Structure formats: C-alpha cells, structure tokens
Amino acid sequence: MATPHDENNGTVSISRVVCVHPKIEQPHRVLSLSNLDRQCPRLMQLVFFYNNLMKNDLSLNSVFNSLKIGLEETLIMWYPGAGRLMMMNPNNNNNNNNNQSDGKLNLWCNNEGAILVEAETKARISQLGDLSQYNEFFENLVYKPDFDPNFSNMPLIVAQVTKFGCGGYSIGIGTSHSLFDGPATYDFLYAWASNSEIMKGISAKPLELPKPVHERGILLSSGNNKQQLSKGSLNLPSSSNFYAHDEHNQPIRAMAVQHLYQLIMQATAAATLVHSRSEPSENNYQEKWVLKTYHLSAAMIDNLKRKYLSSIKTGSLPFSTFEVLTAHLWKARIKALRLSKEKVVCLQFAVDTRNKMVPPLPKGFSGNAYLLASLMMSVSQLLDHSSHEFIIEKIREAKNAVNHSYVKSYIDALELGSNNSLPPLKELTLVSDWTRMPFHNIEFFHGRKAAYASPLATPVPQVAYFMQSPFDVGGVDLRIGFQDGITLSAFTQCFLI
C-alpha cells in the first residue's frame, strides 16, 4: 500500500471551511423518514481522484468557488441536504426546533447548510499507488466534522476539495445514508457536478436531470406493528413478529429479518455454551479491518459464466453477472472463514425496490429504497452439497421474492427493532451491488471522468461491494473487508480461481 512517507508530503492542510446554503432559501419543514432511512444515519464517504487534467494550472481557489456555486444551485432542488436529523414530529411543520418529538428520527429541512472544505497537499497522486486499493491516507481527503452527541448539529453533506502537488485534485464527499441511497447519491452528485462548471466551455449545454422526489410516500411504515422499545439493549422482534399480514390476513414473511434473528440466536447460544473461549465482541468490531479490492476482468467473469452455463435448464433466463459473482463470493468467503459444518450461514444482498412497489416509486425518488433479500443454509449444505448453479438459483428466488408485500412486511418488522449496533456475525455475508452507479463517470471537471472513485471504510466493513471498473469495460471491482490477514489470504485463494 503506497502512502506518502515524507512528513511534508503526507500532510493535508485545510485552508478554509465554509457552510454552503441553498441559493434560494427553502421553506422550513419536517420530512418524515422511512424505517429504511433510519437504519444507518452515518456518513457514507467517497473520494474522487482527477489527474491528467488538461489545465494543470487550475487554481485551488477557482475550483473551490466553482464547487461552492454549484452546490448552492444544487441545494435548491436537493434542499434536504442542507437540513439536519432530529427527533421531531412531522405534523408540526413550523420554523423553529421546538416541535414535540414523536420518538423517531426525521429530517428537519432548515437550510442550515452543507460543509465545503478547501485543502492542499504536496503529495502527488502517483505516490498513492493503486487507487482502487484502500489507503489510510484517503481518510485525510474527506472532511470529518467534530462529533457532536447532539446529532441535530451534524451536517448531512460534507465535501473537501484537495489540490495535489502534481496539479491533480481529489474531491472527498460524505453524505448521510438517511438522506440518500446509492442511486439517489449518484443523481445528487451528478447534478452538483453539472452545476459546478469546472473547465466547462461557454457553449456546453446543461444536462437534463430528473427532478428529485423527497417524499417517502408508500415506504413510510403502515403503523400496524406497535411495540414499546427498551433503550440500551438489542431488542429484536420475537419470531412471531416477523410476519405482517395481507388483506386476507395471510402472513407475509420479512425473511431477511427472520434470518438475522436466527443468526443472533445461534451466536448467543454459542457464546453461552463456550463462555471461556474468546468470542467476537462488540469491541473488536471497532478494530481496524483489512480492506481489499479485487479486480475481475470481463474475461474472468465470462469464464465463470461459461463454467455454469452448461447446466442451465432449457428456456430459463441466463445467469446475471451479479448472481454468478455473488454465489462465487459466498462460497469463497465461508470456506475462508473455516466455520464448523453444522453452523448456519446467511447471504443477504441489497435489492432496489423502486420498481417492486405497487405503484412503483416515482422517478427521481431520493430516499432509501433498498432492503435485503436473504437465503440461509448450513455450512455443510453450502460447501459440500450445493453446486454453484443451485446457489445461483436460490439467489434468484430470493431476489424475485422481494415484492410490494415483502417490502411492507420488512419495513414493519424494522419498526419493532432497536437502533443499537448488531454484534459482528461471521456467518452473515452482506453484498451490495454498485455496478449500476458508475461514480467514476461523474465529471466534476468537465470532460474528465474520475481516475477512480474510492469508498472509504464503511460502518459495516465486511460488506462486499461490486463496482464498475473504470479501466475495463465489463469488468467488476470487488471491495470487501476481513478482520485479519490470514482470512483475507485464504479468501484470495478461494476467490481468484
């Protein structure tokens, strides 16, 4: 891992921090968040690298000012980004913060503003080595405001533009996951880049962008499940509460939540039976994880597909890249972890519900529309008794099971849980597909795509992310985290076959 070692080269100096407000002040209001929005009110951070610019003499001041003007313009339509999270009642939409709390996290659109930072380093982008690999130096390229226990004082969007000694730039951006999911974040950043006009010619035509829709609409909880939540403890619903009911009073299972409950019960039982052994604890969840990016070329993916195509049933749809890679990943990860054969393991992956709802969510929906599909089996069944083809079919079945009723059941099940962090679960494999969100294509510098858009360490570091490769058409980059290098090495051997 390349990192600038020289004391001066490795320093990132911040020269100014400003609060950016919408160009046109928006009326104050409280926006109701869905339970999907409330799951992770943390900043998700990306660093965009731009080198080999046509104009290496671009001043930091001009770039900063262009970004500031563009953000002011963008926040007119994307005004929730200038707001703050608060425990507020959405029925009390007035201009002060004295609203009575309804005990839930909602979004106060109050024009408090986003944070934009100007910084500089003598380091050269080339010194950072392979930009696809996580580098601790990247953490210096996204502004991290001082933590305030009163989270209503914390900004929901932060950005830092850093000029490198080579004349290249990075733009590090953090957006609250309670604001946007991946596609909405992509749309927001695309709009901001289009409005910033860095290196854009006078004759360049403005791009037509979808108007964002901030109302959460039918993703708001139905309120069918009411339960007092105890504070300070992990309060998952009992197994009987994983079922919502349709209009005919038939149970609808929130399978992902049910499987998670089963994993936690398994972990609890193991910890009780083997109390003297050193079991994973919440503390080591905070330790540094080893993050690694694997590149799968288009040729490697085609080879994997051909390997399994021979057994596809006549008339069935071909396997998707996501289905093939996810099955391969799950088997490789569980094999690398060397779990006992009787353990139950679970694969969960994010599914976009925008077109799963009835009616579909509106075009431009800006909230969180992703939830988890899930499948579960024993280690023995996964590794010894199930072919890749069988696992791929199960992944497809789990994905197809996500419909309107599943989504409502899932959201209602979240109503019964607490906001406390879950313990680390080796048996849980989490996958998120970013391949339809090519962040590297966002041109903050007009006519120049990012050399790479690197995600920083996330709140759940073991999540596996599939991302488009900016260098290989049809290729995919996999970012995944492990708690130790030994497991990482074992995974490498299992995955890159």
Secondary structure, 3 states (H helix, E strand, C coil): CCCCCCCCCCCEEEEEEEEECCCCCCCCEEECCCCCHHHCCCEEEEEEEECCCCCCCCCHHHHHHHHHHHHHHHHHHCHHHHCEEEECCCCCCCCCCCCCCCCCEEEEECCCCEEEEEEEECCCHHHHCCCCCCCHHHHHHCCCCCCCCCHHHCCCEEEEEEECCCCCEEEEEEEECCCCCHHHHHHHHHHHHHHHCECCCCCCCCCCCCCCECCCHHHCCCCCCCCCCCCCCCCCCCHHHHEEECCCCCEEECHHHHHHHHHHHHHHHHHHHCCCCCCCCCCHHHCCCEEEEEEECHHHHHHHHHHHHCCCCCCCCCCCHHHHHHHHHHHHHHHHHCCCCCCEEEEEEEEECCCCCCCCCCCCECCCCEEEEEEEEEHHHHHHCCCHHHHHHHHHHHHHCCCHHHHHHHHHHHCCCCCCCCCCCCCEEEEEECCCCCHHHCCCECCECCCEEEECCCCCCCCEEEEECCCCCCCEEEEEEECCHHHHHHHHHHHCC
